[in-house]
Amino acid sequence: MTTTPPSAENDRPEPAPARIPQVRHRLRDVSLPKPVQQARSAARESLRSLGTALTSPAPSTRPPLPRTSSHVRPWLPYVLGLAAVSALLPVTINVLTQDYRLGGALAGALATAQTAPLLLAVTRPLQAWWIVFTANVLGAVALLGAAGTQGRSWPWTPMAVVGYLLLMLCLGLRERRRTLVAVWLVTGAAGFLFELVSRKSSDGIHVLLLVLSGIVLLVADTLRSRSEVQRRLAEQETISEAERARRTLLEERARIARELHDVVAHHMSVITVQADSAPYRIDGLPAAAREEFATIAAGARESLTEMRRLLAVLRSEGSEGERAPQPGLVRLQQLVEATVRAGVPAELSLPAEPGDVPQAVDLSAYRIVQEALANVVRHAPGAATRVSVRVDDAHLTVLVVNGPAPEPVSPLETSGTGHGLVGMRERVRLTGGTLDTGPLPDGGFRVAARMPLATTSAPGTAPDTAPGTTDKEPR
């Protein structure tokens, strides 16, 4: 007689009964032909997807109907749901008790379960469908043994069909497409299952419900998809408009920066030349003064180098050849004459001696008049225009006023790009001035800019606004 050592008994592997069914299941799959295995796997995956679709409602619980029209109030879906329940509930109870001769208590319970969830369907249609579908199935089972079912619709009653179609409408307006397909398939499967249970009682109403519910789901899903596309387009247009305005602002600021480079570079070059030539122009300068002038010249040259390096980042392609001097008030006469040749009767009022105008203000005034006249040519061709520039109280005031077009004609551009007013606003902001633009009562337009002759830095406002700036009409 042999005995097993205790250590051997401890080392013996314990049986795993929980794994035996899994092993047997895999062995059965291996023994089947490969096409059958693939079919079974596809069937299991389809059932899993069907169950997921029927148990995963849409995340939103907002009533679906207000999306279809901006005039529909949020409470209207609830009113419609309450009206449907109020109409269907008593009629369903009466049909079940009088026509199908079902007991009053059972008829009331079934009617409530089949109609009351329509209120829940306004916000949670999938959960409401589970309640209504279960109530319809239980009602079909109860009616199978009722005394009045013979010769009447079965397994679904006419009122159950009406309520179910209303529920399909709510489902189609809210749930995903795969959920709608799953609901439709389950509805058809339940109807054909009852057809197999009792062909004698069935009158084919389950086929009618299957067809009508498919149509309602298709129409509702189309409306929901169309509303979703419109919402996304509106959001994209809003984003595109904001991006376009931002890009226009940055482009105009880059343009102003390039122009200011010419203005500042001129003064820095003069400082460099004066500092370098001072020891040769002034006799008897001490060594400390010569060293100071050399430091000033070196600092000016370094500033010019840094400015050109930064400007290279802002300069766009094709703008490397900009070498012409920047315009100013002295060229306003040429600008107005060119506008007159373009068909706009314009007149200019300019002081004979504007005085000492800073170069930044001089350039900004010219650009403001240029943009204003360009807007007249685009949007009111042929309109009489007055350009006025005056200097008073240490301020330079630019006023451009045009009347309405002499006759109703199509403008050269149906919509402006926004560069005109953006450029005016940025230039006035640069000089610390104010800008006022807007339409006139007679149909014309007015542009008024007031800039201090002693230029100061622009106040610290938001990038897209400036103090004293009002834009009443995009142009």
WODA-V491875 format. One record per residue. N is the residue number from 1. RES is the residue in one small letter. SS is DSSP state (@ for helix, = for strand, . for the rest). Layout:
N&RES&SS, N&RES&SS
This chain:
1&m&., 2&t&., 3&t&., 4&t&., 5&p&., 6&p&@, 7&s&@, 8&a&@, 9&e&@, 10&n&@, 11&d&@, 12&r&., 13&p&., 14&e&., 15&p&., 16&a&., 17&p&@, 18&a&@, 19&r&@, 20&i&@, 21&p&@, 22&q&@, 23&v&@, 24&r&@, 25&h&@, 26&r&@, 27&l&@, 28&r&@, 29&d&@, 30&v&@, 31&s&@, 32&l&., 33&p&., 34&k&@, 35&p&@, 36&v&@, 37&q&@, 38&q&@, 39&a&@, 40&r&@, 41&s&@, 42&a&@, 43&a&@, 44&r&@, 45&e&@, 46&s&@, 47&l&@, 48&r&@, 49&s&@, 50&l&@, 51&g&@, 52&t&@, 53&a&@, 54&l&@, 55&t&., 56&s&., 57&p&., 58&a&., 59&p&., 60&s&., 61&t&., 62&r&., 63&p&., 64&p&., 65&l&@, 66&p&@, 67&r&@, 68&t&@, 69&s&., 70&s&., 71&h&., 72&v&., 73&r&., 74&p&., 75&w&., 76&l&@, 77&p&@, 78&y&@, 79&v&@, 80&l&@, 81&g&@, 82&l&@, 83&a&@, 84&a&@, 85&v&@, 86&s&@, 87&a&@, 88&l&@, 89&l&@, 90&p&@, 91&v&@, 92&t&@, 93&i&@, 94&n&@, 95&v&@, 96&l&@, 97&t&@, 98&q&@, 99&d&@, 100&y&., 101&r&., 102&l&., 103&g&., 104&g&@, 105&a&@, 106&l&@, 107&a&@, 108&g&@, 109&a&@, 110&l&@, 111&a&@, 112&t&@, 113&a&@, 114&q&@, 115&t&@, 116&a&., 117&p&@, 118&l&@, 119&l&@, 120&l&@, 121&a&., 122&v&., 123&t&., 124&r&., 125&p&@, 126&l&@, 127&q&@, 128&a&@, 129&w&@, 130&w&@, 131&i&@, 132&v&@, 133&f&@, 134&t&@, 135&a&@, 136&n&@, 137&v&@, 138&l&@, 139&g&@, 140&a&@, 141&v&@, 142&a&@, 143&l&@, 144&l&@, 145&g&., 146&a&., 147&a&., 148&g&., 149&t&., 150&q&., 151&g&., 152&r&., 153&s&., 154&w&., 155&p&., 156&w&., 157&t&., 158&p&@, 159&m&@, 160&a&@, 161&v&@, 162&v&@, 163&g&@, 164&y&@, 165&l&@, 166&l&@, 167&l&@, 168&m&@, 169&l&@, 170&c&@, 171&l&@, 172&g&@, 173&l&@, 174&r&@, 175&e&., 176&r&., 177&r&@, 178&r&@, 179&t&@, 180&l&@, 181&v&@, 182&a&@, 183&v&@, 184&w&@, 185&l&@, 186&v&@, 187&t&@, 188&g&@, 189&a&@, 190&a&@, 191&g&@, 192&f&@, 193&l&@, 194&f&@, 195&e&@, 196&l&@, 197&v&@, 198&s&., 199&r&., 200&k&., 201&s&., 202&s&., 203&d&., 204&g&., 205&i&@, 206&h&@, 207&v&@, 208&l&@, 209&l&@, 210&l&@, 211&v&@, 212&l&@, 213&s&@, 214&g&@, 215&i&@, 216&v&@, 217&l&@, 218&l&@, 219&v&@, 220&a&@, 221&d&@, 222&t&@, 223&l&@, 224&r&@, 225&s&@, 226&r&@, 227&s&@, 228&e&@, 229&v&@, 230&q&@, 231&r&@, 232&r&@, 233&l&@, 234&a&@, 235&e&@, 236&q&@, 237&e&@, 238&t&@, 239&i&@, 240&s&@, 241&e&@, 242&a&@, 243&e&@, 244&r&@, 245&a&@, 246&r&@, 247&r&@, 248&t&@, 249&l&@, 250&l&@, 251&e&@, 252&e&@, 253&r&@, 254&a&@, 255&r&@, 256&i&@, 257&a&@, 258&r&@, 259&e&@, 260&l&@, 261&h&@, 262&d&@, 263&v&@, 264&v&@, 265&a&@, 266&h&@, 267&h&@, 268&m&@, 269&s&@, 270&v&@, 271&i&@, 272&t&@, 273&v&@, 274&q&@, 275&a&@, 276&d&@, 277&s&@, 278&a&@, 279&p&@, 280&y&@, 281&r&@, 282&i&., 283&d&., 284&g&., 285&l&., 286&p&., 287&a&@, 288&a&@, 289&a&@, 290&r&@, 291&e&@, 292&e&@, 293&f&@, 294&a&@, 295&t&@, 296&i&@, 297&a&@, 298&a&@, 299&g&@, 300&a&@, 301&r&@, 302&e&@, 303&s&@, 304&l&@, 305&t&@, 306&e&@, 307&m&@, 308&r&@, 309&r&@, 310&l&@, 311&l&@, 312&a&@, 313&v&@, 314&l&@, 315&r&., 316&s&., 317&e&., 318&g&., 319&s&., 320&e&., 321&g&., 322&e&., 323&r&., 324&a&., 325&p&., 326&q&., 327&p&., 328&g&., 329&l&@, 330&v&@, 331&r&@, 332&l&@, 333&q&@, 334&q&@, 335&l&@, 336&v&@, 337&e&@, 338&a&@, 339&t&@, 340&v&@, 341&r&@, 342&a&., 343&g&., 344&v&., 345&p&., 346&a&=, 347&e&=, 348&l&=, 349&s&=, 350&l&=, 351&p&., 352&a&., 353&e&., 354&p&., 355&g&., 356&d&., 357&v&., 358&p&., 359&q&@, 360&a&@, 361&v&@, 362&d&@, 363&l&@, 364&s&@, 365&a&@, 366&y&@, 367&r&@, 368&i&@, 369&v&@, 370&q&@, 371&e&@, 372&a&@, 373&l&@, 374&a&@, 375&n&@, 376&v&@, 377&v&@, 378&r&@, 379&h&@, 380&a&., 381&p&., 382&g&., 383&a&., 384&a&., 385&t&=, 386&r&=, 387&v&=, 388&s&=, 389&v&=, 390&r&=, 391&v&=, 392&d&=, 393&d&., 394&a&., 395&h&=, 396&l&=, 397&t&=, 398&v&=, 399&l&=, 400&v&=, 401&v&=, 402&n&=, 403&g&., 404&p&., 405&a&., 406&p&., 407&e&., 408&p&., 409&v&., 410&s&., 411&p&., 412&l&., 413&e&., 414&t&., 415&s&., 416&g&., 417&t&., 418&g&., 419&h&@, 420&g&@, 421&l&@, 422&v&@, 423&g&@, 424&m&@, 425&r&@, 426&e&@, 427&r&@, 428&v&@, 429&r&@, 430&l&@, 431&t&@, 432&g&., 433&g&., 434&t&=, 435&l&=, 436&d&=, 437&t&=, 438&g&=, 439&p&=, 440&l&., 441&p&., 442&d&., 443&g&., 444&g&., 445&f&=, 446&r&=, 447&v&=, 448&a&=, 449&a&=, 450&r&=, 451&m&=, 452&p&=, 453&l&., 454&a&., 455&t&., 456&t&., 457&s&., 458&a&., 459&p&., 460&g&., 461&t&., 462&a&., 463&p&., 464&d&., 465&t&., 466&a&., 467&p&., 468&g&., 469&t&=, 470&t&=, 471&d&=, 472&k&., 473&e&., 474&p&., 475&r&.
